[in-house]
C-alpha cells in the first residue's frame, strides 16, 4: 500500500518524536485508552464464551431418547446444607456396550458411586447419616462432567431393573433440568436445555455485554481522537507545503496503527493477568475453570484487530477537513460543529426501539439489537447537545469562566463530548438497572424446616408410616403429616407426606438422608429447595449488576481522566496565550470544570431517563419494572460517584494545566 510506504512510517515516527515530552504523553494516553478498552472487551467475550462452555459440559444430563438404546439415564436433584446435588442414575442395558458418561473412565458398575471432587470433599467432612447420596465412593468425576469446580454431582450405577432407573419421574416446571425421568439413550451426548435458568443467564450475559461493550467501543474510538487538534495542525501544515492527501491519510493511519497496536498488546497482557482473578468470581453456582475464560488465539486476535481497526477508522473519519481545507485548520478557523441530523437519528432510533419492543417483546434478539442501538445513539446525539448547551451558556454567561466554558463547548463540542461521554453512557446503565429488580420469594406454600414427598393417594398411609419408622430409626425428631401442598410433585394422583423437623439445618439433612429412597422417583425437598435456582439467579443478578456498574463507571472515570489530560495538551497553546494575556489560572481551571459539569449534568440526566425507559420495557426473567428504594439508592450512589469521580479525574490534570501555562507562549512543532 503506497500510502503506508517507508517514507510515511519514517515521517510519522519522526513527527511523533518531535512532539517532545508532551507529544509522547499524549501518545501514551491514547495507548492507555486502547489498552483499557482491549482488556475489558476480552473479559466480556470471555464471560459469554465461559457460559457457553459450561452449558456444553452439562448437556449430557439432558438425555435424548433413542430407538437403539444401550443404557438408561435418569436425573434427580437433592440438597445438602441448602446446596443442590445433581444425582445421575445410569444402568447398562443387557447385552449392550454402553459408552462411559463424560468425566468417567468407564461405565459405572451397579452399586458404584462416582462424585465430583467438591462432593467428595463434602462427604469426607459429613457424618454418614447426613450424606445426601447413598452408596460407597468409587471414583471422582472429571472436568468434562462438571459445570464448574465447586459443583456437587454424583453418578450412581444401577442394574437395569432397579427402581431408580425404572420409576417414572415428574419433571418440575419450576426446576427445569433438575429432574429427568428414566430415558433410554444411545450415547451421553445429550442436548442443550431450552428453558430454565441457563437461558436466563445467557440473556443476562448478553445484556451485560452490551452495557459494557458500548462504553468500551466509544473509549476505543476516542483513543484515536485524543490530541486530534495537535495532529490536525501538524498534518495541515504538511498539506500546505505539498503533502498529497494519500500521504496525509497514510500518516494518520500509521499513527493510529502504532498507538492502537501498542494499546491492544498491553490490553492482551492485562487480560492474561486478570484471567485468574476473573475466574474466581462466583457466578451461576461457583467459580470458573480458567480454561473456560480463555477465549482462544483467533478470537483474541480478532478482538485486537477490531480495536486497531476502530482506532484507524476513527482517526481517518475526522481527516476530511485537513485534506480539503488545510488553511482553515492551520488558522484554527474551521468549524467543529455537530449537525442537527444527530438529534434526528437519536429520535428515530428510540422510536424504532419502542416499536420493536412492542411488536416482538423484550426477549427477542431483535429487541436486544435495538437496545444496543439506543445505547449507541447516545454517542451520536451527545456532540449536538453539547453544542446547543454551548450556545445557551455563551448567551447567558455573566462570569469569565462561564463564558470561556461556553465558547469551548460551542467551538469544539466533539472534544467536550469525549470527556463526558463515559459518564453519560454509565448514567444510562445506572438508569437501566434502577428499574430492573428481581424477587426470589417462593410463591408457593411450605416451610423451610418441612420436607415433602409426593405419594400415590392409595399409598399415603403406608408411606407415612414408613417415613415415621425411618425417622425414628435415625433418631430424628419430626412431626409427620399429610397435606395437599404443591412443594412435591409426582406423575400420578398424589398427596403430600411432610416431615416437620426441629433442631436446625443439620437435623434437616439427617432427616433428608433418612427419607431418601422412600419413594424411588423423587428426593425429599423443602419449599426453599424448589426455589433454589431462582434464588441463585437473583443473587447472581445482583453480583453481575454491581460488576457492570463498577466496570462502566471505572471506564467512565478513566476515560474522563485520559481525555481531560489530552484536552489540556491539545489546547496548551490557547491556555498559554490566555495566561500570558492575564487570565488567572483559577479562571482557566474553573472554566474547565464548568465545561465538564454543565454538559454532564444535562447529558447524564438524559441518559438516566433513557436507561429508565429501556429498563422499564425490557423484562428479564421475572424482572419487575417498578421503582423501589434499592433501585433509587443504587441510582443515587452511582450518580454521586460518577460526578465525584469525573471531577477528581479532571483535578488530576490540574498540574498539567499549570505546567503548560508556565510555558512562555506557544511552541511550534
C-alpha positions, 0 to 999 in steps of 0.5 A, a space after each residue: 500500500 503506497 500510502 503506508 510506504 517507508 517514507 510515511 512510517 519514517 515521517 510519522 515516527 519522526 513527527 511523533 518524536 518531535 512532539 517532545 515530552 508532551 507529544 509522547 504523553 499524549 501518545 501514551 494516553 491514547 495507548 492507555 485508552 486502547 489498552 483499557 478498552 482491549 482488556 475489558 472487551 476480552 473479559 466480556 467475550 470471555 464471560 459469554 464464551 465461559 457460559 457457553 462452555 459450561 452449558 456444553 459440559 452439562 448437556 449430557 444430563 439432558 438425555 435424548 431418547 433413542 430407538 437403539 438404546 444401550 443404557 438408561 439415564 435418569 436425573 434427580 436433584 437433592 440438597 445438602 446444607 441448602 446446596 443442590 446435588 445433581 444425582 445421575 442414575 445410569 444402568 447398562 442395558 443387557 447385552 449392550 456396550 454402553 459408552 462411559 458418561 463424560 468425566 468417567 473412565 468407564 461405565 459405572 458398575 451397579 452399586 458404584 458411586 462416582 462424585 465430583 471432587 467438591 462432593 467428595 470433599 463434602 462427604 469426607 467432612 459429613 457424618 454418614 447419616 447426613 450424606 445426601 447420596 447413598 452408596 460407597 465412593 468409587 471414583 471422582 468425576 472429571 472436568 468434562 462432567 462438571 459445570 464448574 469446580 465447586 459443583 456437587 454431582 454424583 453418578 450412581 450405577 444401577 442394574 437395569 431393573 432397579 427402581 431408580 432407573 425404572 420409576 417414572 419421574 415428574 419433571 418440575 416446571 419450576 426446576 427445569 433440568 433438575 429432574 429427568 425421568 428414566 430415558 433410554 439413550 444411545 450415547 451421553 451426548 445429550 442436548 442443550 436445555 431450552 428453558 430454565 435458568 441457563 437461558 436466563 443467564 445467557 440473556 443476562 450475559 448478553 445484556 451485560 455485554 452490551 452495557 459494557 461493550 458500548 462504553 468500551 467501543 466509544 473509549 476505543 474510538 476516542 483513543 484515536 481522537 485524543 490530541 486530534 487538534 495537535 495532529 490536525 495542525 501538524 498534518 495541515 501544515 504538511 498539506 500546505 507545503 505539498 503533502 498529497 492527501 494519500 500521504 496525509 491519510 497514510 500518516 494518520 493511519 500509521 499513527 493510529 496503527 502504532 498507538 492502537 497496536 501498542 494499546 491492544 498488546 498491553 490490553 492482551 497482557 492485562 487480560 492474561 493477568 486478570 484471567 485468574 482473578 476473573 475466574 474466581 468470581 462466583 457466578 451461576 453456582 461457583 467459580 470458573 475453570 480458567 480454561 473456560 475464560 480463555 477465549 482462544 488465539 483467533 478470537 483474541 486476535 480478532 478482538 485486537 484487530 477490531 480495536 486497531 481497526 476502530 482506532 484507524 477508522 476513527 482517526 481517518 473519519 475526522 481527516 476530511 477537513 485537513 485534506 480539503 481545507 488545510 488553511 482553515 485548520 492551520 488558522 484554527 478557523 474551521 468549524 467543529 460543529 455537530 449537525 442537527 441530523 444527530 438529534 434526528 437519528 437519536 429520535 428515530 432510533 428510540 422510536 424504532 426501539 419502542 416499536 420493536 419492543 412492542 411488536 416482538 417483546 423484550 426477549 427477542 434478539 431483535 429487541 436486544 439489537 435495538 437496545 444496543 442501538 439506543 445505547 449507541 445513539 447516545 454517542 451520536 446525539 451527545 456532540 449536538 447537545 453539547 453544542 446547543 448547551 454551548 450556545 445557551 451558556 455563551 448567551 447567558 454567561 455573566 462570569 469569565 469562566 462561564 463564558 470561556 466554558 461556553 465558547 469551548 463547548 460551542 467551538 469544539 463540542 466533539 472534544 467536550 463530548 469525549 470527556 463526558 461521554 463515559 459518564 453519560 453512557 454509565 448514567 444510562 446503565 445506572 438508569 437501566 438497572 434502577 428499574 430492573 429488580 428481581 424477587 426470589 420469594 417462593 410463591 408457593 406454600 411450605 416451610 423451610 424446616 418441612 420436607 415433602 414427598 409426593 405419594 400415590 393417594 392409595 399409598 399415603 398411609 403406608 408411606 407415612 408410616 414408613 417415613 415415621 419408622 425411618 425417622 425414628 430409626 435415625 433418631 430424628 425428631 419430626 412431626 409427620 403429616 399429610 397435606 395437599 401442598 404443591 412443594 412435591 410433585 409426582 406423575 400420578 394422583 398424589 398427596 403430600 407426606 411432610 416431615 416437620 423437623 426441629 433442631 436446625 439445618 443439620 437435623 434437616 439433612 439427617 432427616 433428608 438422608 433418612 427419607 431418601 429412597 422412600 419413594 424411588 422417583 423423587 428426593 425429599 425437598 423443602 419449599 426453599 429447595 424448589 426455589 433454589 435456582 431462582 434464588 441463585 439467579 437473583 443473587 447472581 443478578 445482583 453480583 453481575 449488576 454491581 460488576 457492570 456498574 463498577 466496570 462502566 463507571 471505572 471506564 467512565 472515570 478513566 476515560 474522563 481522566 485520559 481525555 481531560 489530560 489530552 484536552 489540556 495538551 491539545 489546547 496548551 497553546 490557547 491556555 498559554 496565550 490566555 495566561 500570558 494575556 492575564 487570565 488567572 489560572 483559577 479562571 482557566 481551571 474553573 472554566 474547565 470544570 464548568 465545561 465538564 459539569 454543565 454538559 454532564 449534568 444535562 447529558 447524564 440526566 438524559 441518559 438516566 431517563 433513557 436507561 429508565 425507559 429501556 429498563 422499564 420495557 425490557 423484562 428479564 426473567 421475572 424482572 419487575 419494572 417498578 421503582 423501589 428504594 434499592 433501585 433509587 439508592 443504587 441510582 443515587 450512589 452511582 450518580 454521586 460517584 460518577 460526578 465525584 469521580 469525573 471531577 477528581 479525574 479532571 483535578 488530576 490534570 490540574 498540574 498539567 494545566 499549570 505546567 503548560 501555562 508556565 510555558 512562555 507562549 506557544 511552541 511550534 512543532 
